[in-house]
């Protein structure tokens, strides 16, 4: 018996739990893709699996819906793999450890993958149910959405005939999304030179932060661990003589990093108690600055040892600290057209030391293409001044609001029948695959929605059981209304 057995809708939660048993992090989607293909074969449904592992499954219209316009149901199969430091799960082979408490589903010590496993579960439950009324369906499940929408970007959409698309990749029940930001991943490359020296080696650690989704939660004022470690290093450089050995923080460019650490080589004469005192001061400062958002922030010094190390030279150390202190970060501009909407932002999600460089990977987002390009230019200009360069990948377009939307009208009317009031129609700062599909399918009419989820992209991610049920009933009614 499964952990989710007995929850309604039964098939949705059955398939969701099955998905959590299969490793499906970004760039590790072959097994979940093959599972979807196996499902299609078992149910005698036509399917396409491309070289990237994107999967399209087709289902004929219900009786009486043969002349209705077909519709795409779309989501992505990859999840963000984040875990607590003391969690021993290996995302490449282990199932998630599901928990249900007071109607809330989570995974012990890790992300849940509700983003976007719930879309896959909804889609499979629909395909597996002959009692649900619907037009012809084209279920499109893409790969690697979480690392730049790579699957959607390279998907061949010519087999798709639909001009309507229901995207299930939103986390707030009662909100229909009709527009989203565009963006890219921009990586600053700073070349470094190294030298060997005897030193007091120690690691500065900034952790205990909440983190979160760099699109949905960039406006919540949460601290970025990579930025905080830069502030600490700059302050230390004014008081102590040290060189960087390595620096590392964050796992995903689109997740606000919860922890960051810098391995340092201090001069042999350094008073390490004075270093610890400085770090204690910064912990107090950060606890005050982020008392509402990140009260658990910690700054510590670990792994002290006197040894011979290979460290950055002084110029390279200064270069990296200068970059962390001066490169732009966070919200850059709010929308003047839509109240409360972030228009342009960037998040330093990954900071890592490689053999000959330090790489800083940013998720750049904007609903105004020129502002996104300007941010890239800022990164490029500052990187160049520091002797580095910038590369980009995974660029995706903004999804523009469509004034005349038959699908949105149907979904609004269905919502009013079920909930007794109008839904909210919103734009979102996060990127959605709708923009890429709209660029590939001329005249595409798309809406995005989903059940309540919290703290996606973090080990605190959770999903509301009752909301999943209401959203399922809503989706079923929407499909029945597309006649």
NUNUKOL-877192 format. One record per residue (C-alpha): residue number from 1; residue in three letters; chain; x, y, z. Coordinates in steps of 0.2 Angstrom, whole numbers, always signed. Layout:
N
<node NUM ala A <X Y Z>>,
...
END
This chain:
483
<node 1 unk A <+0 +0 +0>>,
<node 2 unk A <+7 +17 -5>>,
<node 3 unk A <+9 +32 +6>>,
<node 4 unk A <-4 +41 -4>>,
<node 5 unk A <-17 +27 -5>>,
<node 6 unk A <-34 +32 +0>>,
<node 7 unk A <-32 +50 -5>>,
<node 8 unk A <-44 +57 -19>>,
<node 9 unk A <-43 +58 -33>>,
<node 10 unk A <-36 +41 -32>>,
<node 11 unk A <-29 +39 -49>>,
<node 12 unk A <-20 +56 -48>>,
<node 13 unk A <-12 +52 -32>>,
<node 14 unk A <-7 +34 -38>>,
<node 15 unk A <+2 +41 -53>>,
<node 16 unk A <+10 +55 -43>>,
<node 17 unk A <+17 +42 -30>>,
<node 18 unk A <+23 +31 -45>>,
<node 19 unk A <+32 +46 -52>>,
<node 20 unk A <+41 +50 -35>>,
<node 21 unk A <+48 +32 -36>>,
<node 22 unk A <+57 +36 -52>>,
<node 23 unk A <+72 +47 -52>>,
<node 24 unk A <+68 +62 -63>>,
<node 25 unk A <+79 +77 -60>>,
<node 26 unk A <+84 +88 -74>>,
<node 27 unk A <+96 +80 -86>>,
<node 28 unk A <+91 +63 -79>>,
<node 29 unk A <+74 +60 -87>>,
<node 30 unk A <+77 +44 -97>>,
<node 31 unk A <+68 +33 -85>>,
<node 32 unk A <+53 +44 -82>>,
<node 33 unk A <+51 +46 -101>>,
<node 34 unk A <+52 +28 -103>>,
<node 35 unk A <+39 +26 -90>>,
<node 36 unk A <+27 +37 -100>>,
<node 37 unk A <+30 +28 -116>>,
<node 38 unk A <+26 +11 -106>>,
<node 39 unk A <+10 +19 -100>>,
<node 40 unk A <+5 +24 -118>>,
<node 41 unk A <+9 +7 -125>>,
<node 42 unk A <-1 -2 -111>>,
<node 43 unk A <-16 +9 -115>>,
<node 44 unk A <-14 +7 -133>>,
<node 45 unk A <-11 +26 -136>>,
<node 46 unk A <-1 +33 -150>>,
<node 47 unk A <+14 +42 -144>>,
<node 48 unk A <+30 +51 -149>>,
<node 49 unk A <+47 +50 -139>>,
<node 50 unk A <+60 +61 -146>>,
<node 51 unk A <+79 +61 -144>>,
<node 52 unk A <+78 +72 -129>>,
<node 53 unk A <+65 +61 -120>>,
<node 54 unk A <+51 +73 -123>>,
<node 55 unk A <+35 +63 -124>>,
<node 56 unk A <+19 +67 -133>>,
<node 57 unk A <+4 +55 -130>>,
<node 58 unk A <-12 +56 -141>>,
<node 59 unk A <-30 +51 -136>>,
<node 60 unk A <-45 +52 -147>>,
<node 61 unk A <-60 +63 -143>>,
<node 62 unk A <-74 +56 -132>>,
<node 63 unk A <-90 +51 -141>>,
<node 64 unk A <-99 +67 -145>>,
<node 65 unk A <-83 +78 -145>>,
<node 66 unk A <-77 +72 -162>>,
<node 67 unk A <-80 +89 -170>>,
<node 68 unk A <-73 +99 -156>>,
<node 69 unk A <-56 +108 -157>>,
<node 70 unk A <-42 +97 -150>>,
<node 71 unk A <-32 +103 -134>>,
<node 72 unk A <-14 +101 -128>>,
<node 73 unk A <-12 +96 -110>>,
<node 74 unk A <+6 +101 -105>>,
<node 75 unk A <+18 +100 -91>>,
<node 76 unk A <+36 +95 -88>>,
<node 77 unk A <+43 +78 -81>>,
<node 78 unk A <+59 +85 -73>>,
<node 79 unk A <+60 +91 -55>>,
<node 80 unk A <+72 +102 -45>>,
<node 81 unk A <+83 +90 -34>>,
<node 82 unk A <+86 +100 -18>>,
<node 83 unk A <+89 +92 -1>>,
<node 84 unk A <+94 +96 +17>>,
<node 85 unk A <+112 +94 +22>>,
<node 86 unk A <+108 +79 +33>>,
<node 87 unk A <+98 +70 +20>>,
<node 88 unk A <+106 +54 +13>>,
<node 89 unk A <+94 +52 -2>>,
<node 90 unk A <+103 +50 -19>>,
<node 91 unk A <+92 +58 -32>>,
<node 92 unk A <+100 +47 -45>>,
<node 93 unk A <+93 +31 -38>>,
<node 94 unk A <+82 +33 -23>>,
<node 95 unk A <+63 +36 -22>>,
<node 96 unk A <+57 +51 -13>>,
<node 97 unk A <+51 +48 +5>>,
<node 98 unk A <+33 +55 +5>>,
<node 99 unk A <+24 +61 +20>>,
<node 100 unk A <+6 +67 +23>>,
<node 101 unk A <+2 +78 +38>>,
<node 102 unk A <-14 +87 +40>>,
<node 103 unk A <-19 +86 +22>>,
<node 104 unk A <-2 +92 +16>>,
<node 105 unk A <+10 +81 +6>>,
<node 106 unk A <+29 +84 +7>>,
<node 107 unk A <+45 +73 +5>>,
<node 108 unk A <+56 +70 +20>>,
<node 109 unk A <+72 +81 +18>>,
<node 110 unk A <+70 +84 -1>>,
<node 111 unk A <+60 +93 -14>>,
<node 112 unk A <+43 +85 -18>>,
<node 113 unk A <+43 +87 -36>>,
<node 114 unk A <+25 +93 -36>>,
<node 115 unk A <+33 +105 -49>>,
<node 116 unk A <+29 +98 -60>>,
<node 117 unk A <+24 +80 -56>>,
<node 118 unk A <+6 +85 -52>>,
<node 119 unk A <+4 +89 -71>>,
<node 120 unk A <+11 +72 -76>>,
<node 121 unk A <-1 +64 -64>>,
<node 122 unk A <-16 +74 -69>>,
<node 123 unk A <-12 +70 -88>>,
<node 124 unk A <-10 +51 -85>>,
<node 125 unk A <-26 +50 -74>>,
<node 126 unk A <-36 +58 -88>>,
<node 127 unk A <-28 +47 -101>>,
<node 128 unk A <-32 +32 -90>>,
<node 129 unk A <-51 +36 -88>>,
<node 130 unk A <-64 +32 -101>>,
<node 131 unk A <-78 +41 -91>>,
<node 132 unk A <-70 +59 -93>>,
<node 133 unk A <-77 +69 -108>>,
<node 134 unk A <-65 +78 -118>>,
<node 135 unk A <-60 +83 -136>>,
<node 136 unk A <-45 +75 -144>>,
<node 137 unk A <-30 +77 -132>>,
<node 138 unk A <-12 +80 -136>>,
<node 139 unk A <-3 +77 -120>>,
<node 140 unk A <+15 +85 -121>>,
<node 141 unk A <+27 +81 -107>>,
<node 142 unk A <+44 +90 -109>>,
<node 143 unk A <+61 +88 -101>>,
<node 144 unk A <+73 +99 -93>>,
<node 145 unk A <+61 +114 -90>>,
<node 146 unk A <+70 +118 -74>>,
<node 147 unk A <+87 +121 -82>>,
<node 148 unk A <+81 +133 -96>>,
<node 149 unk A <+66 +125 -104>>,
<node 150 unk A <+78 +115 -115>>,
<node 151 unk A <+65 +101 -120>>,
<node 152 unk A <+52 +113 -125>>,
<node 153 unk A <+64 +124 -134>>,
<node 154 unk A <+70 +109 -145>>,
<node 155 unk A <+53 +101 -147>>,
<node 156 unk A <+46 +98 -164>>,
<node 157 unk A <+28 +104 -163>>,
<node 158 unk A <+23 +99 -181>>,
<node 159 unk A <+14 +84 -175>>,
<node 160 unk A <+3 +94 -164>>,
<node 161 unk A <-13 +100 -172>>,
<node 162 unk A <-21 +109 -157>>,
<node 163 unk A <-22 +128 -156>>,
<node 164 unk A <-27 +128 -137>>,
<node 165 unk A <-15 +123 -123>>,
<node 166 unk A <-19 +120 -105>>,
<node 167 unk A <-2 +121 -95>>,
<node 168 unk A <-2 +114 -78>>,
<node 169 unk A <+13 +122 -70>>,
<node 170 unk A <+7 +135 -58>>,
<node 171 unk A <+6 +134 -39>>,
<node 172 unk A <-9 +145 -34>>,
<node 173 unk A <-26 +138 -35>>,
<node 174 unk A <-39 +151 -41>>,
<node 175 unk A <-27 +160 -52>>,
<node 176 unk A <-26 +158 -71>>,
<node 177 unk A <-10 +164 -78>>,
<node 178 unk A <-11 +172 -95>>,
<node 179 unk A <+6 +180 -97>>,
<node 180 unk A <+24 +176 -91>>,
<node 181 unk A <+42 +183 -91>>,
<node 182 unk A <+55 +178 -104>>,
<node 183 unk A <+73 +175 -99>>,
<node 184 unk A <+89 +165 -100>>,
<node 185 unk A <+103 +158 -90>>,
<node 186 unk A <+118 +169 -90>>,
<node 187 unk A <+135 +163 -84>>,
<node 188 unk A <+149 +174 -79>>,
<node 189 unk A <+166 +166 -81>>,
<node 190 unk A <+181 +173 -71>>,
<node 191 unk A <+198 +166 -75>>,
<node 192 unk A <+209 +162 -60>>,
<node 193 unk A <+227 +159 -57>>,
<node 194 unk A <+233 +148 -43>>,
<node 195 unk A <+248 +146 -32>>,
<node 196 unk A <+254 +134 -19>>,
<node 197 unk A <+257 +140 -1>>,
<node 198 unk A <+257 +135 +17>>,
<node 199 unk A <+242 +142 +27>>,
<node 200 unk A <+229 +141 +40>>,
<node 201 unk A <+215 +134 +30>>,
<node 202 unk A <+197 +136 +35>>,
<node 203 unk A <+179 +137 +27>>,
<node 204 unk A <+167 +151 +29>>,
<node 205 unk A <+149 +144 +28>>,
<node 206 unk A <+133 +154 +26>>,
<node 207 unk A <+118 +143 +28>>,
<node 208 unk A <+101 +141 +36>>,
<node 209 unk A <+92 +151 +23>>,
<node 210 unk A <+75 +148 +16>>,
<node 211 unk A <+79 +149 -3>>,
<node 212 unk A <+65 +147 -15>>,
<node 213 unk A <+60 +149 -33>>,
<node 214 unk A <+69 +164 -41>>,
<node 215 unk A <+54 +169 -52>>,
<node 216 unk A <+39 +166 -40>>,
<node 217 unk A <+48 +171 -24>>,
<node 218 unk A <+60 +184 -30>>,
<node 219 unk A <+49 +197 -22>>,
<node 220 unk A <+48 +190 -5>>,
<node 221 unk A <+65 +198 +1>>,
<node 222 unk A <+73 +181 +5>>,
<node 223 unk A <+92 +182 +6>>,
<node 224 unk A <+104 +175 -7>>,
<node 225 unk A <+118 +164 +1>>,
<node 226 unk A <+130 +168 -13>>,
<node 227 unk A <+128 +187 -11>>,
<node 228 unk A <+130 +185 +8>>,
<node 229 unk A <+146 +175 +7>>,
<node 230 unk A <+152 +189 -4>>,
<node 231 unk A <+148 +202 +9>>,
<node 232 unk A <+157 +192 +22>>,
<node 233 unk A <+173 +189 +11>>,
<node 234 unk A <+174 +208 +7>>,
<node 235 unk A <+173 +212 +26>>,
<node 236 unk A <+186 +199 +30>>,
<node 237 unk A <+198 +205 +16>>,
<node 238 unk A <+198 +222 +25>>,
<node 239 unk A <+204 +215 +41>>,
<node 240 unk A <+214 +199 +37>>,
<node 241 unk A <+226 +193 +24>>,
<node 242 unk A <+219 +177 +15>>,
<node 243 unk A <+217 +169 -2>>,
<node 244 unk A <+202 +159 -9>>,
<node 245 unk A <+205 +141 -11>>,
<node 246 unk A <+187 +137 -18>>,
<node 247 unk A <+170 +145 -17>>,
<node 248 unk A <+153 +136 -20>>,
<node 249 unk A <+135 +139 -17>>,
<node 250 unk A <+118 +134 -24>>,
<node 251 unk A <+113 +120 -36>>,
<node 252 unk A <+101 +128 -48>>,
<node 253 unk A <+101 +145 -57>>,
<node 254 unk A <+82 +147 -54>>,
<node 255 unk A <+83 +143 -36>>,
<node 256 unk A <+88 +156 -23>>,
<node 257 unk A <+103 +148 -15>>,
<node 258 unk A <+101 +142 +4>>,
<node 259 unk A <+119 +139 +7>>,
<node 260 unk A <+136 +145 +1>>,
<node 261 unk A <+154 +142 +7>>,
<node 262 unk A <+171 +149 +3>>,
<node 263 unk A <+187 +139 +8>>,
<node 264 unk A <+201 +151 +12>>,
<node 265 unk A <+219 +151 +15>>,
<node 266 unk A <+224 +163 +29>>,
<node 267 unk A <+242 +169 +33>>,
<node 268 unk A <+250 +158 +47>>,
<node 269 unk A <+250 +173 +59>>,
<node 270 unk A <+231 +175 +58>>,
<node 271 unk A <+221 +176 +74>>,
<node 272 unk A <+207 +164 +70>>,
<node 273 unk A <+197 +169 +85>>,
<node 274 unk A <+197 +187 +78>>,
<node 275 unk A <+190 +179 +62>>,
<node 276 unk A <+177 +170 +71>>,
<node 277 unk A <+172 +186 +80>>,
<node 278 unk A <+170 +195 +63>>,
<node 279 unk A <+159 +181 +57>>,
<node 280 unk A <+148 +181 +73>>,
<node 281 unk A <+145 +200 +70>>,
<node 282 unk A <+139 +196 +52>>,
<node 283 unk A <+128 +182 +58>>,
<node 284 unk A <+120 +195 +70>>,
<node 285 unk A <+119 +208 +56>>,
<node 286 unk A <+110 +195 +44>>,
<node 287 unk A <+98 +189 +57>>,
<node 288 unk A <+93 +207 +60>>,
<node 289 unk A <+92 +211 +41>>,
<node 290 unk A <+82 +195 +37>>,
<node 291 unk A <+73 +193 +53>>,
<node 292 unk A <+56 +191 +44>>,
<node 293 unk A <+62 +180 +29>>,
<node 294 unk A <+78 +171 +35>>,
<node 295 unk A <+78 +170 +54>>,
<node 296 unk A <+88 +154 +53>>,
<node 297 unk A <+103 +161 +44>>,
<node 298 unk A <+120 +156 +51>>,
<node 299 unk A <+138 +161 +48>>,
<node 300 unk A <+152 +149 +54>>,
<node 301 unk A <+170 +144 +52>>,
<node 302 unk A <+173 +126 +50>>,
<node 303 unk A <+187 +113 +45>>,
<node 304 unk A <+202 +123 +52>>,
<node 305 unk A <+219 +116 +48>>,
<node 306 unk A <+237 +121 +45>>,
<node 307 unk A <+242 +113 +28>>,
<node 308 unk A <+249 +116 +11>>,
<node 309 unk A <+236 +121 -1>>,
<node 310 unk A <+233 +127 -19>>,
<node 311 unk A <+225 +143 -18>>,
<node 312 unk A <+219 +158 -30>>,
<node 313 unk A <+233 +171 -31>>,
<node 314 unk A <+229 +188 -23>>,
<node 315 unk A <+223 +196 -39>>,
<node 316 unk A <+211 +181 -43>>,
<node 317 unk A <+204 +182 -25>>,
<node 318 unk A <+201 +201 -26>>,
<node 319 unk A <+193 +198 -43>>,
<node 320 unk A <+180 +186 -37>>,
<node 321 unk A <+176 +196 -21>>,
<node 322 unk A <+174 +211 -32>>,
<node 323 unk A <+162 +202 -44>>,
<node 324 unk A <+151 +196 -29>>,
<node 325 unk A <+150 +213 -22>>,
<node 326 unk A <+146 +223 -38>>,
<node 327 unk A <+137 +211 -50>>,
<node 328 unk A <+118 +216 -50>>,
<node 329 unk A <+106 +204 -41>>,
<node 330 unk A <+88 +203 -37>>,
<node 331 unk A <+73 +214 -42>>,
<node 332 unk A <+79 +227 -55>>,
<node 333 unk A <+62 +234 -60>>,
<node 334 unk A <+44 +233 -55>>,
<node 335 unk A <+30 +234 -68>>,
<node 336 unk A <+21 +250 -69>>,
<node 337 unk A <+7 +242 -79>>,
<node 338 unk A <+2 +227 -67>>,
<node 339 unk A <+3 +231 -49>>,
<node 340 unk A <+14 +220 -39>>,
<node 341 unk A <+22 +211 -54>>,
<node 342 unk A <+41 +210 -55>>,
<node 343 unk A <+46 +216 -72>>,
<node 344 unk A <+65 +212 -72>>,
<node 345 unk A <+76 +202 -60>>,
<node 346 unk A <+91 +191 -59>>,
<node 347 unk A <+96 +178 -47>>,
<node 348 unk A <+114 +171 -44>>,
<node 349 unk A <+109 +153 -42>>,
<node 350 unk A <+125 +144 -44>>,
<node 351 unk A <+143 +149 -39>>,
<node 352 unk A <+156 +136 -42>>,
<node 353 unk A <+175 +134 -44>>,
<node 354 unk A <+182 +125 -59>>,
<node 355 unk A <+199 +121 -64>>,
<node 356 unk A <+204 +138 -71>>,
<node 357 unk A <+189 +149 -67>>,
<node 358 unk A <+175 +153 -55>>,
<node 359 unk A <+158 +153 -64>>,
<node 360 unk A <+143 +163 -58>>,
<node 361 unk A <+126 +157 -66>>,
<node 362 unk A <+112 +169 -66>>,
<node 363 unk A <+93 +166 -70>>,
<node 364 unk A <+89 +182 -79>>,
<node 365 unk A <+70 +186 -81>>,
<node 366 unk A <+60 +200 -89>>,
<node 367 unk A <+43 +203 -97>>,
<node 368 unk A <+52 +217 -107>>,
<node 369 unk A <+65 +209 -119>>,
<node 370 unk A <+76 +225 -120>>,
<node 371 unk A <+78 +225 -101>>,
<node 372 unk A <+83 +207 -101>>,
<node 373 unk A <+96 +211 -114>>,
<node 374 unk A <+102 +226 -104>>,
<node 375 unk A <+105 +215 -89>>,
<node 376 unk A <+115 +203 -99>>,
<node 377 unk A <+125 +218 -105>>,
<node 378 unk A <+128 +224 -87>>,
<node 379 unk A <+135 +207 -83>>,
<node 380 unk A <+145 +207 -99>>,
<node 381 unk A <+153 +224 -95>>,
<node 382 unk A <+157 +220 -77>>,
<node 383 unk A <+164 +203 -82>>,
<node 384 unk A <+175 +211 -96>>,
<node 385 unk A <+182 +224 -83>>,
<node 386 unk A <+187 +209 -72>>,
<node 387 unk A <+195 +200 -87>>,
<node 388 unk A <+181 +188 -89>>,
<node 389 unk A <+167 +184 -101>>,
<node 390 unk A <+148 +179 -101>>,
<node 391 unk A <+139 +165 -110>>,
<node 392 unk A <+120 +162 -111>>,
<node 393 unk A <+109 +147 -114>>,
<node 394 unk A <+91 +142 -113>>,
<node 395 unk A <+84 +159 -119>>,
<node 396 unk A <+65 +158 -119>>,
<node 397 unk A <+53 +172 -125>>,
<node 398 unk A <+40 +180 -114>>,
<node 399 unk A <+22 +174 -116>>,
<node 400 unk A <+12 +189 -121>>,
<node 401 unk A <-6 +192 -115>>,
<node 402 unk A <-19 +187 -128>>,
<node 403 unk A <-34 +199 -127>>,
<node 404 unk A <-46 +187 -136>>,
<node 405 unk A <-45 +170 -128>>,
<node 406 unk A <-59 +156 -131>>,
<node 407 unk A <-50 +145 -119>>,
<node 408 unk A <-48 +158 -105>>,
<node 409 unk A <-67 +162 -107>>,
<node 410 unk A <-71 +143 -105>>,
<node 411 unk A <-60 +141 -90>>,
<node 412 unk A <-67 +157 -82>>,
<node 413 unk A <-85 +151 -84>>,
<node 414 unk A <-81 +133 -78>>,
<node 415 unk A <-72 +141 -63>>,
<node 416 unk A <-87 +151 -58>>,
<node 417 unk A <-98 +136 -59>>,
<node 418 unk A <-87 +126 -47>>,
<node 419 unk A <-81 +140 -35>>,
<node 420 unk A <-95 +153 -36>>,
<node 421 unk A <-84 +167 -40>>,
<node 422 unk A <-72 +173 -54>>,
<node 423 unk A <-54 +167 -54>>,
<node 424 unk A <-40 +179 -54>>,
<node 425 unk A <-32 +182 -71>>,
<node 426 unk A <-13 +186 -68>>,
<node 427 unk A <+4 +188 -76>>,
<node 428 unk A <+19 +179 -68>>,
<node 429 unk A <+37 +184 -67>>,
<node 430 unk A <+43 +166 -68>>,
<node 431 unk A <+45 +158 -85>>,
<node 432 unk A <+33 +146 -92>>,
<node 433 unk A <+34 +135 -107>>,
<node 434 unk A <+19 +143 -114>>,
<node 435 unk A <+30 +157 -122>>,
<node 436 unk A <+40 +144 -131>>,
<node 437 unk A <+25 +135 -137>>,
<node 438 unk A <+16 +151 -142>>,
<node 439 unk A <+32 +155 -153>>,
<node 440 unk A <+31 +138 -162>>,
<node 441 unk A <+12 +136 -164>>,
<node 442 unk A <+4 +151 -173>>,
<node 443 unk A <-11 +158 -164>>,
<node 444 unk A <-9 +147 -149>>,
<node 445 unk A <-22 +150 -135>>,
<node 446 unk A <-15 +145 -119>>,
<node 447 unk A <-19 +146 -100>>,
<node 448 unk A <-9 +140 -85>>,
<node 449 unk A <-15 +135 -68>>,
<node 450 unk A <-12 +122 -55>>,
<node 451 unk A <-16 +117 -37>>,
<node 452 unk A <-9 +125 -21>>,
<node 453 unk A <+10 +121 -18>>,
<node 454 unk A <+22 +130 -7>>,
<node 455 unk A <+41 +133 -6>>,
<node 456 unk A <+44 +124 -23>>,
<node 457 unk A <+62 +121 -27>>,
<node 458 unk A <+66 +119 -8>>,
<node 459 unk A <+66 +104 +4>>,
<node 460 unk A <+51 +113 +12>>,
<node 461 unk A <+40 +110 -4>>,
<node 462 unk A <+23 +105 -1>>,
<node 463 unk A <+6 +101 -10>>,
<node 464 unk A <-12 +103 -3>>,
<node 465 unk A <-22 +87 -5>>,
<node 466 unk A <-39 +96 -5>>,
<node 467 unk A <-33 +109 -18>>,
<node 468 unk A <-27 +94 -29>>,
<node 469 unk A <-44 +87 -28>>,
<node 470 unk A <-53 +103 -32>>,
<node 471 unk A <-41 +107 -46>>,
<node 472 unk A <-44 +90 -53>>,
<node 473 unk A <-63 +92 -53>>,
<node 474 unk A <-60 +109 -61>>,
<node 475 unk A <-49 +102 -75>>,
<node 476 unk A <-62 +88 -79>>,
<node 477 unk A <-76 +101 -80>>,
<node 478 unk A <-65 +112 -92>>,
<node 479 unk A <-62 +98 -104>>,
<node 480 unk A <-80 +93 -104>>,
<node 481 unk A <-84 +111 -108>>,
<node 482 unk A <-73 +112 -123>>,
<node 483 unk A <-86 +105 -135>>,
END
